[in-house]
Amino acid sequence: MQLRSLLLAVLCTLSVSALAQETPRQLNTLPGAPTPPPATTPIIPPATSSPAVLPSSAVAPADTARRVATEQRAVAAPPAVPDSEREQQQQRRQQMAIPSANTTRYAVGLKTGQVVRGYDVEIKQPVFGRSFLLIDGQQRFELDQVRYYEDETGFYVRTTLPGRSSRESTLRRDRVGRISLYSITSTQYMNNPYGGLGGYGFGRYGYGGYPYGGYPYGGYRTVKTDYFSKDNGPIENLTLKNLQLATADNPGSVKLLQDARRYQTYTTLSYIAAGGLMLAGTFSSFSGSNGFAVSPLVYAAIPLAIVPLVIGGKQQNNIKQAILLYNRGQ
């Protein structure tokens, strides 16, 4: 009986120890092993405009890398420009662009019909001897051989002047058209106060100046004498009468020149009246019984002398417009 009880106690002890050993194997753990730390999720930094730099040991998930690449392409791609705006930008660039520099070759036409071209054309005027043209510092031509030439200052022709000898002069061409304008600039001495009435000269854009330079003492002044030619015909003096004959087939030009002639008449009458009052006032100022006293006639002559300055501008504009109108064929 005691032996049976002892055996039962031994069997119970062995079964309890066996169960205690099998329990860790079922839980897939070892007795006495440390508890592993909990798994952590990697933190992804927020995407910025600059490309993200990851450590070599870290690899971003596939969906995160795709999102970062898409955002980078969206930032790098330029905004779409409409075709109309692109064309306007191209036109503005073309307008602001400076044309390329081309080497200019000037032409010298000889009376024989030959045309010589060069990069440099100079007119030489030696102290002793006659003037001549020098092309590229090598070829020399006397002015008597030249029909026309051009240089960096303009286009010039060699021709005889109307109403003078057969001696040729050099004229600069100022305007090209059915009525072409030419001019000669020279230095003259004006010894009278008014320089002569009616001595107006047409400049490139109208009259070249009023005739009373040097007042009241006179002196040297630059005078520009103007000429014109119709349809490359002979050179004629640039006067209102000659212009009216040349533009008789254009009613608009004729009307403008008629108004210019009326202004010229007013100018001449104003000069005559101002000169008469000035002389009478000067004589009256010295002939007074109380000694010298400025006569009121002198003051009355001043407004009459200013009238031509005002009317002369209208006359210049009418002549300019008449020539432009004729050249346009209106």
Beta strands, then each sheet from edge to edge (+ up, - down):
strand 1: 106-110
strand 2: 115-118
strand 3: 121-124
strand 4: 132-135
strand 5: 139-142
strand 6: 146-151
strand 7: 154-160
strand 8: 168-175
strand 9: 179-190
strand 10: 201-203
strand 11: 206-209
strand 12: 219-230
strand 13: 236-237
sheet 1: 2+ 1- 6+ 7- 8+ 9- 12+ 13-
sheet 2: 3+ 4- 5+
sheet 3: 10+ 11-
end
